[in-house]
């Protein structure tokens, strides 16, 4: 579901529970894209794709959860033909 050009929702498993995660696209001061991930208006992590691998910039999710979020973001972009 796309709310605007910079906000969309993905479904991922966090703490063993399927969650709707709102993803907000942001940029660093040097133009590198990263993504703020929220559940129920609470920010749970910030991630970015670094040489074909998703990395957590902030938060305490597991590597598996970060990979799941990254895969869902990639799938959203592929489905909507968006390049980051």
Buried (B, 14 or more C-beta within 10 A) or exposed (E): EEEEEEBBBBEBEBEEEEBEBBBBBEEEEEEEEBBBBBBEEEEBBBBBBEEEEBBBEEBEBEEEBBBBBBEBBBEBBEEEEEEE
